[in-house]
Amino acid sequence: MYQVLRESISHFVSVRGLQYHVRQWGQGAPGSPPLVLAHGWMDVAASWQFVIDALSPAFAQNRTVLAPDWRGFGLTQGPPTDSYWMPDYLGDLDNLLTQLCPEQAVDLVGHSMGGNVVMLYAGSRPERIRRLINLEGFGMAATQATQAPARMTQWLDQLQGFQTGSSDLKPYPDANGVAQRLMKTNKRLAPDKAQWLATQWARPDASGQWHILGDAAHKVVNPYLFRVDETLELYRCITAPTLVVQASDGSLTQWWKGKYTKEEFEERLKAVPNLQKATIQDAGHMLHHDQAAALASLMEGFLS
């Protein structure tokens, strides 16, 4: 199994009625900006461990690194709900930063869904962000008002399915089963990392079945349409230097199959005032697993 080089400690913070789990690595030098890491959909804060271990000693010793489990993921409880809303992640992040980093602008990094959250948050609270990194956070395909009736109907249908239990996440017989699932999704994931991640991504119940640490309600579609015009207005308000990192495998094209293109994403990025772009080679969407050392080096250079 993968051997952790830098151990994290856990905090639980009361956030908007939830007990939020936050991992912390290190205790930064006085005055150094905290580094806050936001994981993606169906992921957990521990997923950043490989990048943390790949940071240089000089960087790691001078930074406090914080990574929350989003609501309904990892060790953060979910609210009593049958669906989740994007603005709640921004509200949670704002509350967390107010409590944990009240007097400092932070360096903020987000992956996938977390990348989308940090971009929107940086446009909403620009003064709170010193530097911003978006890892494969593409946003969603553009929508039209004519799609609203079908989307609302889809949401209602999925709520009915959720109530009957058809949205439950599949359990696994043991941690190895979880590891195999992770490697099936990501062909580049090494077995030792998969075995370690499995113990962070899932937990056994009393009968020995392993369950993913993610609320099944996360799979219920959002009833409201994605509005590109609103997103661009938030992008225009970002004042922090921003780095957008993509993986060489082109996961955007693989997911959307022409419904949302890389060219559309690049056009949206033109709204960000102070933007740099980079590509991590030989990596897929989980680039923080595939090329942790290359990503750590890129992050250090930008954040320093």
Secondary structure in CASP SS format (residue, H / E / C, confidence):
PFRMAT SS
TARGET T0000
AUTHOR 0000-0000-0000
METHOD secondary structure of the structure
MODEL  1
M C 1.00
Y C 1.00
Q C 1.00
V C 1.00
L C 1.00
R C 1.00
E C 1.00
S C 1.00
I E 1.00
S E 1.00
H E 1.00
F E 1.00
V E 1.00
S E 1.00
V E 1.00
R C 1.00
G C 1.00
L E 1.00
Q E 1.00
Y E 1.00
H E 1.00
V E 1.00
R E 1.00
Q E 1.00
W E 1.00
G C 1.00
Q C 1.00
G C 1.00
A C 1.00
P C 1.00
G C 1.00
S C 1.00
P C 1.00
P C 1.00
L E 1.00
V E 1.00
L E 1.00
A E 1.00
H C 1.00
G C 1.00
W C 1.00
M C 1.00
D C 1.00
V C 1.00
A H 1.00
A H 1.00
S H 1.00
W H 1.00
Q H 1.00
F H 1.00
V H 1.00
I H 1.00
D H 1.00
A H 1.00
L C 1.00
S C 1.00
P H 1.00
A H 1.00
F H 1.00
A H 1.00
Q H 1.00
N C 1.00
R C 1.00
T C 1.00
V E 1.00
L E 1.00
A E 1.00
P E 1.00
D C 1.00
W C 1.00
R C 1.00
G C 1.00
F E 1.00
G C 1.00
L C 1.00
T C 1.00
Q C 1.00
G C 1.00
P C 1.00
P C 1.00
T C 1.00
D C 1.00
S C 1.00
Y C 1.00
W C 1.00
M H 1.00
P H 1.00
D H 1.00
Y H 1.00
L H 1.00
G H 1.00
D H 1.00
L H 1.00
D H 1.00
N H 1.00
L H 1.00
L H 1.00
T H 1.00
Q H 1.00
L H 1.00
C C 1.00
P C 1.00
E C 1.00
Q C 1.00
A C 1.00
V E 1.00
D E 1.00
L E 1.00
V E 1.00
G E 1.00
H E 1.00
S C 1.00
M H 1.00
G H 1.00
G H 1.00
N H 1.00
V H 1.00
V H 1.00
M H 1.00
L H 1.00
Y H 1.00
A H 1.00
G H 1.00
S H 1.00
R C 1.00
P H 1.00
E H 1.00
R H 1.00
I E 1.00
R E 1.00
R E 1.00
L E 1.00
I E 1.00
N E 1.00
L E 1.00
E C 1.00
G C 1.00
F C 1.00
G C 1.00
M C 1.00
A C 1.00
A C 1.00
T C 1.00
Q C 1.00
A H 1.00
T H 1.00
Q H 1.00
A H 1.00
P H 1.00
A H 1.00
R H 1.00
M H 1.00
T H 1.00
Q H 1.00
W H 1.00
L H 1.00
D H 1.00
Q H 1.00
L H 1.00
Q H 1.00
G H 1.00
F H 1.00
Q H 1.00
T C 1.00
G C 1.00
S C 1.00
S C 1.00
D C 1.00
L C 1.00
K C 1.00
P C 1.00
Y E 1.00
P C 1.00
D C 1.00
A H 1.00
N H 1.00
G H 1.00
V H 1.00
A H 1.00
Q H 1.00
R H 1.00
L H 1.00
M H 1.00
K H 1.00
T H 1.00
N C 1.00
K C 1.00
R C 1.00
L C 1.00
A C 1.00
P H 1.00
D H 1.00
K H 1.00
A H 1.00
Q H 1.00
W H 1.00
L H 1.00
A H 1.00
T H 1.00
Q H 1.00
W H 1.00
A E 1.00
R E 1.00
P E 1.00
D C 1.00
A C 1.00
S C 1.00
G C 1.00
Q C 1.00
W E 1.00
H E 1.00
I E 1.00
L C 1.00
G E 1.00
D C 1.00
A H 1.00
A H 1.00
H H 1.00
K H 1.00
V C 1.00
V C 1.00
N C 1.00
P C 1.00
Y C 1.00
L C 1.00
F C 1.00
R C 1.00
V H 1.00
D H 1.00
E H 1.00
T H 1.00
L H 1.00
E H 1.00
L H 1.00
Y H 1.00
R H 1.00
C C 1.00
I C 1.00
T C 1.00
A C 1.00
P C 1.00
T E 1.00
L E 1.00
V E 1.00
V E 1.00
Q E 1.00
A E 1.00
S C 1.00
D C 1.00
G C 1.00
S H 1.00
L H 1.00
T H 1.00
Q H 1.00
W H 1.00
W H 1.00
K C 1.00
G C 1.00
K C 1.00
Y C 1.00
T C 1.00
K H 1.00
E H 1.00
E H 1.00
F H 1.00
E H 1.00
E H 1.00
R H 1.00
L H 1.00
K C 1.00
A C 1.00
V C 1.00
P C 1.00
N C 1.00
L E 1.00
Q E 1.00
K E 1.00
A E 1.00
T E 1.00
I E 1.00
Q C 1.00
D C 1.00
A C 1.00
G C 1.00
H C 1.00
M C 1.00
L H 1.00
H H 1.00
H H 1.00
D H 1.00
Q C 1.00
A H 1.00
A H 1.00
A H 1.00
L H 1.00
A H 1.00
S H 1.00
L H 1.00
M H 1.00
E H 1.00
G H 1.00
F H 1.00
L H 1.00
S C 1.00
END
